């Protein structure tokens, strides 16, 4: 929903490759292409569990 606070997220989504796919009744829906996620950088260790 468009608010001053949500505007920060709108800008963040757009800068990070999300595309607006619909806008209806004040709601905006975004999608991102997950086929092009870059690998984790070498200096980052990801631990699970």
Beta strands, then each sheet from edge to edge (+ up, - down):
strand 1: 19-24
strand 2: 27-31
sheet 1: 1+ 2-
end
